[in-house]
Amino acid sequence: MFVSDSRAEVKGLAAFLEPGQRGWHIMLKPQVSPWFHVTLVRCEEGFETRSVVFIDSVQSLISWIESDQNESRVECLQLVSPAWLNGNDNWQMDDLSEVAQSVKEGRVRFTLRDGTVVCFPDNNPRSGIEYSKVIYRGAS
């Protein structure tokens, strides 16, 4: 979940926002679980526009990808991972080439663009797990 504060709300942008939308200068994310930075491309009347979507959890990513996304295509999906998951000293953002899930165990395998494999909910790769459900596969 992302958290914000009313003091961080952008005021005076009603002309730029769609009905029901609100703008924020600052968002908070508890430092516990990974989240996702998605660049979307939408084509309308021959013009391409890009926007960025922040997705707060693995469960939300799976639901979002499985929903009908006919209006836009994912140009880039990035994993934003905490230190405990990426094995480094701090948060890290990496391009994803694939997201796959073990249907039996519910575990998720992230394959980064550089070939590194990260597993969630724990980054302890176990042999014999079949990640048969591909959630996302980026263009090669």
Buried (B, 14 or more C-beta within 10 A) or exposed (E): EEEEEEEEEEEEEEEEEEEEEEEEEEEEBEEEBBBBBBBBEEEEEEEEEEEEEEBBBBEBBBEBBEEEEEEBEBBBBBBBBBEEBBEEEEBBEBEBBBBBBBEEEEBBBBBBBEEEEBBBEEBEEEEEEEBEEEBBEBEE
